Amino acid sequence: MSMSRVISHSLLPLTPPSTSSSSLSSSKPMISSFLRRNQVTYTRILHKGSRLTTRAAKGNLDNADGMLGPEESFKLDHSDKSMMPGSSGPLEASSKKEISFWSNKYVLGLTTTAGIGGLLFGYDTGVISGALLYIRDEFKAVNDNSVLQETIVSMAVVGAMIGAAAGGWVNDAYGRKKATLLADVLFIIGSFVMCIAPDPNILILGRLFVGVGVGIASVTAPVYIAEAAPSEIRGGLVATNVLMITGGQFLSYLVNLSFTEVPGTWRWMLGVAAIPAVVQFILMIFLPESPRWLYMKDKKSKAIAVLENIYDSDRLQEEIDQLADASNKDSQSGKTVSYFDVLKSKEIRLAFFTGAGLQAFQQFTGINTVMYYCPTIVQMAGFSSKQLALLLSLIVAAMNAVGTIIGILLIDKCGRRLLALASLSGVFTSLLILSYAFSLQPKTLGATLGSGAGWLAIVGLVLYIAFFSPGMGPVPWAVNSEIYPEAYRGVCGGMSATVNWISNFIVAQTFLSVVGLVGTRGTFLIFAGVSVLAFLFVLLFVPETKGLTFEQVERIWKERAGVLGMSASGGGQHLQGNEA
């Protein structure tokens, strides 16, 4: 009979395990009694650094006595230091068959389709930067008013804040699939309104619709992917959504460049965005709902049917058991989670503080300023031709996509923390180069650089993207998709995404104004200072979640909330017990 491994997160008061058969046999009644009493599937028993692992098939716990034998049922491992009490090291069953990134085409199909939401996100981020050059030419009021330019750019961000805030609730109430379909409809409507806009006000309205769709998609896609992904490749698959974002930015610059000589240039640039939204809408109709959401909504047979397409028979029961345990916890709580509940639980506050902090620092290190205003920054650097500005912006966007691919390859090998720390170190250096290049420019907004300093600024931009994209691009989204308990995942994911969009709005709405006040040099110097704070934040507060199941990550926050002031290292976790 195939049997599940039983591992407990509790410490049992056992005598030190002996290697003799008699000692092992004497432990059987107590172990099987414990299993029957608690009806658990995974139980880890620790004593003085030793790991005692037992096996029992879920649903057959009453027969555990007959199943436990010294040779078959117990494994002593004195070398696994990460399993010491207080540790949050990987709690992996040795029989677990790992899944490689490319081995399951079904999961890749789910990821790619859901990632089209990221493509829409990225396309909108990039397309407005090129379209703005031509919108200024058509509408004199826009050309003469930098605040109106900022409003056109940032109104989509306002919509995204609304979409992200509502998206968490929509995800939990109606599911990830319906949330994605809603986002597509809003994006299609917004693209059409922008395309036919007769004046800046209608254009701004269209930007608002698009933004709401983007906001919902930004919450939904990472969660949908994470809940369908095996834990050992979850980071890379969620990072694939970020690759779609950067791919969307690259596509937007390519479209911008293609339509430079076409009548109604900016209208085509903005209208083309409806095409990927239509494609995703059609594909999502044929895709299943998230298996975890289905299971939590008591649609267990549908959830298991989805899991059967993801895992082989050896792994399937283990995943079903984990879903059952998580579902039991949620049903025992007996209530629907609200936004205010996040603040009531210390462990959830700690998780949200970490996730929201990462999202805020992603924006305040300047990434979407670079993407929204890249052609404008290039023109500030002395390259006045619109076509050349768009071409150089296309190169920057290509670097962003390539860097994200590198991040996908590294995030499940190096881990989230190391990747983010290395990324921020490079971002800081790149921003100093940009600041120095623009220090050769007069303070006024309209002044441009000389050719040598201009090319140095371009080098700084490329380096900035090269360092940002593998780390601080995917890491905040990956971490936020996996650090919250099941019942809180939609709500907390929506709240943290809202923090991202609020931060995005602040940066986008103030960038040109700040440049006018302190110069481009001072603006990039401010971003450099923020990157130092971000480095310290990751170092102090962000745990390593590489390869952990959702339930294991949940345990990290319980330890931090309950063991304040203690520090333990295990599998990269730094459990200082920080309070939000």
Secondary structure as GFF3:
##gff-version 3
##sequence-region A 1 580
A	DSSP	beta_strand	5	6	.	.	.	ID=ss1
A	DSSP	alpha_helix	21	38	.	.	.	ID=ss2
A	DSSP	beta_strand	45	47	.	.	.	ID=ss3
A	DSSP	beta_strand	50	52	.	.	.	ID=ss4
A	DSSP	beta_strand	54	55	.	.	.	ID=ss5
A	DSSP	three_ten_helix	61	63	.	.	.	ID=ss6
A	DSSP	alpha_helix	64	67	.	.	.	ID=ss7
A	DSSP	alpha_helix	70	73	.	.	.	ID=ss8
A	DSSP	three_ten_helix	81	83	.	.	.	ID=ss9
A	DSSP	alpha_helix	105	138	.	.	.	ID=ss10
A	DSSP	alpha_helix	140	143	.	.	.	ID=ss11
A	DSSP	alpha_helix	146	174	.	.	.	ID=ss12
A	DSSP	alpha_helix	176	196	.	.	.	ID=ss13
A	DSSP	alpha_helix	200	228	.	.	.	ID=ss14
A	DSSP	three_ten_helix	231	233	.	.	.	ID=ss15
A	DSSP	alpha_helix	234	258	.	.	.	ID=ss16
A	DSSP	alpha_helix	265	271	.	.	.	ID=ss17
A	DSSP	alpha_helix	274	285	.	.	.	ID=ss18
A	DSSP	alpha_helix	291	296	.	.	.	ID=ss19
A	DSSP	alpha_helix	300	308	.	.	.	ID=ss20
A	DSSP	alpha_helix	313	333	.	.	.	ID=ss21
A	DSSP	alpha_helix	341	344	.	.	.	ID=ss22
A	DSSP	alpha_helix	346	364	.	.	.	ID=ss23
A	DSSP	alpha_helix	367	372	.	.	.	ID=ss24
A	DSSP	alpha_helix	374	380	.	.	.	ID=ss25
A	DSSP	alpha_helix	386	411	.	.	.	ID=ss26
A	DSSP	alpha_helix	416	439	.	.	.	ID=ss27
A	DSSP	alpha_helix	451	468	.	.	.	ID=ss28
A	DSSP	alpha_helix	475	480	.	.	.	ID=ss29
A	DSSP	three_ten_helix	486	488	.	.	.	ID=ss30
A	DSSP	alpha_helix	489	541	.	.	.	ID=ss31
A	DSSP	alpha_helix	550	562	.	.	.	ID=ss32
A	DSSP	beta_strand	569	570	.	.	.	ID=ss33
A	DSSP	beta_strand	573	574	.	.	.	ID=ss34
###
